[in-house]
Amino acid sequence: MRNCCVYATNVNEAAALIKDARARAGLSTRAMAQRAGVTASTVSRVESGLMDPTLGTLQKLMAAVGCELVIYPRRSGSSTSRAAAAPSTPALADLHDAWRSTPQGVRPDWTRIRAFLDYLALHPELVAEAIKAPPRRTRSQLMNALLAGIADKLADDSGVTRPSWTRAAGALTRRWYSPGTPRMRQKAREEAPRQLMARNIAIREDSLWRPQQRLAG
């Protein structure tokens, strides 16, 4: 995802940062709050400068729009030596580290992945550029296959050529499911995108890809 580099030195700057990031992602206050796991009133208060957000809250809000908050220290009174990074096309390649190992196995960072897909749903003209570069291969075969399947689906849905790098990503040797009951697994198989099922990943399409009207609402 994108790195949003700012000097978060006061409430007004945090307010402008969040408001601008939400607007660029095309999300409503409510949609951003849902993605971040906070209340809509929290987003409104931050944007209006009525709330001094913690670093943790800022990170959640920025992650909800597919950004990683990066803060650089500088001495008080010094001139800003780094300008805020200009927004750019999100890159699927940046999601190569959107996972972590747990005792139960690999757990993808669904918040980052959904934020990426939400952004492209609102900006379909960016799809070809967003999936062009291959992600760095990781120790997680699940993530390698998942990102390739996502790239293939984005390409197919947008009517662009699939990137060549996805052909080398391969599929899992065993079918992967999110934790759930047998009935939930069956539903996942039935409603998974064919591009993910081709790589032995069973996850419901609507758990990752959401309609534009829902994102804007």
Stockholm file with secondary structure:
# STOCKHOLM 1.0

chainA/1-217         MRNCCVYATNVNEAAALIKDARARAGLSTRAMAQRAGVTASTVSRVESGLMDPTLGTLQKLMAAVGCELVIYPRRSGSSTSRAAAAPSTPALADLHDAWRSTPQGVRPDWTRIRAFLDYLALHPELVAEAIKAPPRRTRSQLMNALLAGIADKLADDSGVTRPSWTRAAGALTRRWYSPGTPRMRQKAREEAPRQLMARNIAIREDSLWRPQQRLAG
#=GR chainA/1-217 SS CEEEEECCCSHHHHHHHHHHHHHHHTCCHHHHHHHHTSCHHHHHHHHTTCSCCCHHHHHHHHHHTTEEEEECCCCTTCCCCSCCCCCCCCCGGGGGGCEEEETTEEEECHHHHHHHHHHHHHCGGGHHHHHHSCCCCCSCHHHHHHHHHHHHHHHHHHTCCCCGGGGGTCCCSSCEECSCCHHHHHHHHHHSCHHHHTTTEECCGGGTCCCHHHHHC
#=GC SS_cons         CEEEEECCCSHHHHHHHHHHHHHHHTCCHHHHHHHHTSCHHHHHHHHTTCSCCCHHHHHHHHHHTTEEEEECCCCTTCCCCSCCCCCCCCCGGGGGGCEEEETTEEEECHHHHHHHHHHHHHCGGGHHHHHHSCCCCCSCHHHHHHHHHHHHHHHHHHTCCCCGGGGGTCCCSSCEECSCCHHHHHHHHHHSCHHHHTTTEECCGGGTCCCHHHHHC
//
